[in-house]
Amino acid sequence: MDPAYDHDPFFEPVIADRFERRLIADLAAGRCAAIRVPGFFSPDECALVLDALLKVEFATYGRQRVRPEVMRFGVGVSDYRKNGTISDDYWTAVDESRRAWDDLKLPFDPFELCRSRLGAELPQPVEVARHGGRPMGAGVAREPNQGFLVHFDDAQREFSGPFLDADIICQFAFNLYLSVPDEGGETVVWRHRWHPADDKHKPAGSYGFEESVVGDAESFHMRPRTGEAVLLDPRNFHAVRPSNGGRRIALGFSVSMTDTGQLLTWG
């Protein structure tokens, strides 16, 4: 193969000093695969949130579905999928999560600050999404020290019927790194999207896939940095490598772009 065709120039992360409107449009259109913004949170802001989180107990994602174990503080809708819909238990968990975050007594709402800075150049504010008129979870703190398996995220495939009270054009994933390990913890993204034949690489009951699913697809690595925020297209298969020498704790939420161009978030 001609080396000139080995790399897709649209399949790469872009580093910027803010989430520019044009870059978010590029991500939605597939003209880049991720946007990285170093210094999205200051060291003091990271330390405030991290210190509070280190004093509380983290729960886990469903152990039968998510192996190796991933710790979390907050609620994720993926744990509350029942027959292709959001189970009623999710709303109870959302209320409990809001109270738990309020109990941290932080001087600011970290998810609100993320939404505000993410949407600073957009014509409409970034808001928490609604389902059936009810606001969804704002986000979650995740600690995948043993890594995440190869997987993709696409709510429109995972849930049947209307997922949000808005028409979704595309989906992003947002992460803000509060602490990073000395080694490892990289996010790997492949230029590969789900195909029905991929399911033969998926162990029964697991959210993830064997790495053979991506074959020789082009990939890139992103090593996390404290205070950095990343917005990526999670429909591309991706994984997180195990951490060594420290905890990898990040705030995260999913983001949808609606048919009006507004960004809505959920946990």
C-alpha positions as CSV (number, residue, x, y, z in Angstrom):
1,M,0.0,0.0,0.0
2,D,1.2,3.5,-0.8
3,P,2.3,5.0,2.6
4,A,0.5,8.2,1.7
5,Y,-2.8,6.3,2.3
6,D,-1.8,4.7,5.6
7,H,-3.1,7.6,7.6
8,D,-6.5,9.2,7.5
9,P,-5.8,13.0,8.1
10,F,-9.2,13.4,9.7
11,F,-8.5,10.7,12.2
12,E,-6.5,12.5,14.8
13,P,-6.8,14.5,18.0
14,V,-6.6,18.2,17.9
15,I,-5.0,20.2,20.8
16,A,-6.5,23.6,21.5
17,D,-6.6,26.2,24.3
18,R,-10.5,26.0,24.4
19,F,-13.4,24.2,22.9
20,E,-13.8,26.4,19.8
21,R,-17.1,26.2,18.0
22,R,-15.4,25.3,14.7
23,L,-13.6,22.4,16.4
24,I,-16.8,21.0,17.9
25,A,-18.3,21.2,14.4
26,D,-15.3,19.4,13.0
27,L,-15.7,16.6,15.6
28,A,-19.4,16.3,14.7
29,A,-18.6,16.2,11.0
30,G,-15.8,13.7,11.4
31,R,-13.0,16.1,10.4
32,C,-11.2,15.1,13.7
33,A,-11.5,12.3,16.2
34,A,-11.0,14.2,19.5
35,I,-10.4,17.6,20.9
36,R,-7.9,18.0,23.8
37,V,-7.8,21.2,26.0
38,P,-4.9,21.3,28.5
39,G,-5.5,23.4,31.6
40,F,-9.3,23.2,31.3
41,F,-9.3,23.1,35.1
42,S,-6.6,24.9,37.1
43,P,-4.5,22.9,39.6
44,D,-6.4,24.5,42.5
45,E,-9.8,23.5,40.9
46,C,-8.6,19.9,40.4
47,A,-7.2,19.7,43.9
48,L,-10.5,20.9,45.5
49,V,-12.6,18.3,43.7
50,L,-10.1,15.6,44.1
51,D,-9.6,16.2,47.8
52,A,-13.3,15.9,48.4
53,L,-13.6,12.7,46.3
54,L,-10.8,11.0,48.2
55,K,-12.8,11.3,51.4
56,V,-15.8,9.3,50.1
57,E,-16.4,5.7,49.1
58,F,-16.6,4.9,45.4
59,A,-19.0,2.3,44.1
60,T,-18.5,0.1,41.1
61,Y,-20.2,-0.4,37.8
62,G,-22.1,-3.7,37.5
63,R,-19.5,-6.4,38.2
64,Q,-21.0,-8.9,35.9
65,R,-20.9,-6.5,32.9
66,V,-17.8,-4.4,33.6
67,R,-14.6,-6.4,34.2
68,P,-12.0,-5.5,35.2
69,E,-13.6,-3.5,38.0
70,V,-14.1,0.2,37.4
71,M,-14.8,2.4,40.4
72,R,-17.2,5.4,40.2
73,F,-18.9,8.1,42.3
74,G,-22.2,9.2,40.8
75,V,-24.6,7.5,38.4
76,G,-24.3,6.2,34.9
77,V,-27.4,5.4,32.8
78,S,-25.6,2.4,31.3
79,D,-26.2,0.5,34.5
80,Y,-29.9,1.1,34.3
81,R,-30.8,-0.3,30.9
82,K,-33.8,-2.7,31.0
83,N,-35.2,-4.2,27.8
84,G,-33.7,-1.4,25.8
85,T,-35.2,1.4,28.0
86,I,-34.1,3.3,31.1
87,S,-35.3,1.5,34.2
88,D,-37.2,3.4,36.9
89,D,-34.4,2.7,39.3
90,Y,-32.2,5.2,37.4
91,W,-34.2,8.1,38.7
92,T,-33.8,7.1,42.3
93,A,-30.1,6.7,41.7
94,V,-30.0,10.2,40.1
95,D,-31.6,11.7,43.1
96,E,-29.2,9.9,45.4
97,S,-26.2,11.0,43.3
98,R,-27.2,14.6,43.4
99,R,-27.4,14.5,47.2
100,A,-24.0,12.7,47.4
101,W,-22.4,15.4,45.3
102,D,-24.1,18.2,47.3
103,D,-22.7,16.6,50.5
104,L,-19.2,17.1,49.2
105,K,-19.7,20.9,50.0
106,L,-17.6,22.0,47.1
107,P,-17.4,25.8,46.5
108,F,-18.6,25.2,42.9
109,D,-20.5,22.5,40.9
110,P,-17.7,20.8,38.9
111,F,-20.1,19.5,36.2
112,E,-21.8,22.9,35.8
113,L,-18.3,24.5,35.4
114,C,-17.5,21.9,32.8
115,R,-20.7,22.6,30.9
116,S,-20.1,26.4,31.1
117,R,-16.6,26.2,29.7
118,L,-17.4,23.6,27.1
119,G,-20.1,25.8,25.7
120,A,-18.4,29.2,26.1
121,E,-18.3,29.8,22.3
122,L,-21.6,28.2,21.4
123,P,-24.8,30.1,20.6
124,Q,-26.8,28.0,23.1
125,P,-25.8,26.9,26.6
126,V,-24.8,23.4,27.3
127,E,-27.5,21.9,29.5
128,V,-28.3,18.6,31.2
129,A,-30.5,16.4,29.0
130,R,-34.0,15.4,29.9
131,H,-35.9,12.1,29.4
132,G,-39.6,12.2,29.8
133,G,-39.4,15.7,31.1
134,R,-37.0,14.7,33.9
135,P,-33.3,15.9,34.1
136,M,-30.8,13.1,33.8
137,G,-27.7,12.7,35.9
138,A,-25.0,15.4,35.5
139,G,-22.0,13.1,35.3
140,V,-19.8,10.7,37.2
141,A,-16.3,10.5,38.6
142,R,-14.6,7.4,37.3
143,E,-11.5,5.5,38.4
144,P,-10.6,2.8,35.9
145,N,-7.2,1.9,37.4
146,Q,-7.3,-1.5,35.8
147,G,-8.4,0.0,32.5
148,F,-11.5,-0.2,30.2
149,L,-11.9,-2.9,27.6
150,V,-12.2,-2.1,24.0
151,H,-15.7,-0.8,23.5
152,F,-17.8,1.9,21.8
153,D,-20.6,4.1,23.2
154,D,-23.7,4.9,21.2
155,A,-26.9,5.6,23.1
156,Q,-29.0,5.3,20.0
157,R,-27.9,1.7,19.6
158,E,-28.0,0.8,23.3
159,F,-31.5,2.2,23.9
160,S,-34.7,1.7,21.9
161,G,-37.1,4.5,21.2
162,P,-36.5,8.2,22.1
163,F,-33.6,8.4,24.4
164,L,-33.7,12.1,25.1
165,D,-36.5,14.8,24.8
166,A,-34.6,16.0,21.7
167,D,-33.4,14.7,18.4
168,I,-29.8,13.5,18.6
169,I,-27.5,14.2,15.6
170,C,-24.3,12.7,17.1
171,Q,-22.8,11.7,20.4
172,F,-19.5,12.8,22.2
173,A,-17.8,11.7,25.4
174,F,-16.3,14.3,27.7
175,N,-13.6,13.6,30.3
176,L,-11.8,16.0,32.7
177,Y,-8.7,14.5,34.4
178,L,-8.4,15.3,38.1
179,S,-5.4,12.9,38.8
180,V,-3.3,10.8,36.5
181,P,-0.9,7.8,37.2
182,D,2.8,8.0,36.8
183,E,2.6,5.4,34.0
184,G,-0.2,4.0,31.9
185,G,-3.8,5.2,31.8
186,E,-3.7,6.1,28.1
187,T,-6.9,6.3,26.1
188,V,-6.5,4.4,22.8
189,V,-8.9,5.2,19.9
190,W,-9.2,3.1,16.8
191,R,-10.6,4.1,13.4
192,H,-13.2,1.4,13.6
193,R,-17.0,1.6,14.2
194,W,-19.3,-1.2,15.2
195,H,-20.3,-3.7,12.6
196,P,-22.7,-6.7,13.3
197,A,-19.8,-9.1,12.7
198,D,-17.9,-7.5,15.6
199,D,-20.2,-9.2,18.1
200,K,-18.3,-12.5,17.6
201,H,-15.4,-10.8,19.5
202,K,-17.7,-9.9,22.5
203,P,-17.7,-12.2,25.5
204,A,-21.3,-13.0,26.7
205,G,-22.6,-10.5,29.2
206,S,-19.7,-8.0,28.8
207,Y,-19.9,-4.4,27.7
208,G,-16.5,-4.8,26.0
209,F,-14.8,-6.6,23.2
210,E,-11.7,-8.6,22.7
211,E,-9.0,-6.4,21.2
212,S,-9.0,-8.6,18.1
213,V,-12.1,-6.8,17.1
214,V,-10.1,-3.8,15.8
215,G,-7.7,-5.9,13.7
216,D,-5.1,-3.6,12.1
217,A,-7.3,-0.5,12.2
218,E,-5.4,2.8,12.5
219,S,-5.2,4.1,16.1
220,F,-3.8,6.9,18.3
221,H,-3.0,7.1,22.0
222,M,-3.8,10.0,24.4
223,R,-1.9,10.1,27.7
224,P,-4.0,12.0,30.3
225,R,-2.7,15.1,31.9
226,T,-4.1,16.6,35.1
227,G,-6.5,19.4,34.4
228,E,-6.9,18.4,30.7
229,A,-10.4,18.0,29.2
230,V,-11.0,15.7,26.2
231,L,-14.0,15.6,23.9
232,L,-14.0,12.6,21.6
233,D,-16.3,10.6,19.3
234,P,-17.1,7.4,21.3
235,R,-18.6,5.7,18.3
236,N,-15.0,4.9,17.4
237,F,-13.8,1.8,19.3
238,H,-11.7,2.9,22.3
239,A,-10.1,1.5,25.4
240,V,-8.2,2.7,28.5
241,R,-4.9,1.0,29.5
242,P,-4.2,0.0,33.1
243,S,-2.6,2.5,35.4
244,N,0.6,2.2,37.3
245,G,1.9,4.4,40.2
246,G,-1.1,6.5,41.0
247,R,-4.9,6.9,40.6
248,R,-6.6,7.9,37.4
249,I,-9.7,9.8,38.4
250,A,-11.7,11.8,35.9
251,L,-15.0,13.5,35.7
252,G,-17.1,12.3,32.8
253,F,-20.4,12.6,31.0
254,S,-21.9,11.9,27.6
255,V,-22.8,14.7,25.2
256,S,-25.3,14.8,22.5
257,M,-25.6,17.4,19.7
258,T,-29.2,18.0,18.8
259,D,-30.8,19.0,15.6
260,T,-30.8,22.6,16.8
261,G,-27.0,22.4,17.4
262,Q,-27.3,22.5,21.1
263,L,-25.2,20.3,23.3
264,L,-26.9,18.3,26.0
265,T,-25.2,16.1,28.6
266,W,-26.0,13.1,30.7
267,G,-24.4,10.7,33.1
